[in-house]
């Protein structure tokens, strides 16, 4: 009777060992899959970081280009205002001097007075914008909305 119990006990122990071995194998396979997933994730992270670095370089170049173009625009606008002031002075001189009125025909005087009125109005406008640039999307892409502060970049990298 004791031998029979030992045989039954032995067979249940053997089944337990087989179940444990199967659990270990399933755990080993799961660890292998997780290790492969981790390797793929690290490779993807490396690719994404390289892409981010390249985009940061492009952003830096774009910011510098915008800054250069804005400086050019401000210089051109200042030069335009300077030339308009000169033109305004010449027009006023021609309109005020008697010799200017005598030398000009009626049509020329009317054109000059129209130019003088239009230029004076443009010169008194608070901000002059180039008519060659379409700024209809100004609310979306206004240069005043562009931040040149690099502290945001530093926070992202931290």
C-alpha positions in Angstrom: 0.0 0.0 0.0 2.8 2.4 0.8 4.5 1.5 -2.4 1.4 2.3 -4.3 1.1 5.7 -2.6 4.8 6.4 -3.4 4.1 5.6 -7.1 1.1 7.8 -7.2 3.0 10.6 -5.4 5.9 10.1 -7.8 3.8 10.5 -10.8 2.1 13.7 -9.5 5.6 15.1 -8.7 6.7 14.2 -12.2 3.7 16.0 -13.7 4.4 19.0 -11.4 8.0 19.1 -12.7 6.8 19.0 -16.3 4.4 21.9 -15.6 7.2 23.9 -14.0 9.5 23.2 -16.9 6.8 24.3 -19.4 6.2 27.5 -17.3 10.0 28.2 -17.4 10.1 27.7 -21.2 7.1 30.0 -21.7 8.8 32.6 -19.4 12.1 32.2 -21.4 10.4 32.7 -24.7 8.6 35.8 -23.3 11.9 37.2 -22.1 13.4 36.6 -25.6 10.4 38.4 -27.2 10.7 41.3 -24.8 14.5 41.5 -25.4 13.9 41.7 -29.2 11.2 44.4 -28.6 13.6 46.4 -26.5 16.3 46.1 -29.1 13.8 47.3 -31.8 12.7 50.2 -29.6 16.3 51.3 -28.9 17.0 51.2 -32.7 13.8 53.2 -33.4 14.8 55.7 -30.6 18.2 56.2 -32.2 16.6 56.8 -35.6 14.1 59.3 -34.2 16.9 61.1 -32.2 19.0 61.4 -35.4 16.0 62.8 -37.2 15.2 65.2 -34.4 18.8 66.5 -34.4 18.6 67.0 -38.2 15.3 68.9 -37.8 16.9 71.1 -35.1 19.7 72.0 -37.4 17.1 72.9 -40.1 15.2 74.9 -37.6 18.3 76.8 -36.6 19.1 77.6 -40.2 15.5 78.6 -40.9 15.5 81.0 -37.8 18.7 82.5 -39.0 17.3 83.0 -42.5 14.2 84.6 -41.2 16.3 86.9 -39.0 18.4 87.9 -42.0 15.4 88.4 -44.2 13.7 90.5 -41.6 16.8 92.7 -41.3 16.9 93.1 -45.0 13.2 94.0 -45.1 13.6 96.6 -42.3 16.6 98.2 -44.1 14.6 98.2 -47.4 11.6 99.8 -45.6 13.8 102.4 -44.0 15.4 103.2 -47.4 11.9 103.4 -49.0 10.8 105.9 -46.3 13.9 107.9 -46.8 13.4 108.1 -50.6 9.7 108.9 -50.1 10.6 111.8 -47.8 13.0 113.1 -50.4 10.4 112.8 -53.1 7.9 114.5 -50.8 10.3 117.4 -50.3 10.8 117.8 -54.1 7.1 117.6 -54.8 6.4 120.3 -52.1 9.2 122.5 -53.6 7.8 122.2 -57.1 4.2 122.9 -55.9 5.2 125.9 -53.8 7.7 127.7 -56.0 6.3 130.1 -58.6 8.9 129.0 -61.2 7.8 125.4 -60.6 4.2 126.1 -61.3 5.1 128.1 -64.5 7.3 125.4 -65.8 4.7 122.7 -65.3 1.6 122.2 -67.4 -1.9 121.9 -65.8 -1.9 118.2 -66.2 1.6 117.9 -64.7 0.5 120.0 -61.7 -2.6 117.9 -61.1 -0.5 114.7 -61.3 2.1 116.1 -58.9 -0.6 117.3 -56.5 -2.2 113.8 -56.6 1.2 112.2 -56.0 2.0 114.6 -53.2 -1.3 113.8 -51.5 -0.9 110.1 -51.9 2.7 110.1 -50.8 2.0 112.3 -47.8 -0.8 109.9 -46.7 1.5 106.9 -47.1 4.3 108.6 -45.2 2.0 109.4 -42.3 0.8 105.8 -42.1 2.1 104.1 -38.9 3.5 101.0 -40.5 4.3 100.7 -44.1 4.2 97.2 -45.7 5.5 96.3 -49.1 2.7 95.9 -51.6 4.7 93.1 -53.4 4.3 90.8 -50.4 1.0 89.2 -49.9 0.4 89.3 -46.1 -3.2 88.1 -46.2 -2.2 85.2 -43.9 -0.7 87.6 -41.4 -2.8 86.3 -38.5 -1.5 82.8 -39.1 2.1 83.5 -40.0 2.9 86.9 -38.7 6.6 87.5 -38.1 5.7 89.0 -34.8 4.4 85.6 -33.6 7.7 83.9 -34.3 9.6 83.4 -31.1 13.4 83.6 -31.4 13.8 82.7 -27.8 15.7 79.5 -27.5 14.7 78.7 -23.9 11.9 76.6 -25.1 14.4 74.4 -26.9 16.4 74.0 -23.8 13.4 73.0 -21.7 12.5 70.3 -24.3 16.0 68.8 -24.1 16.1 68.6 -20.3 
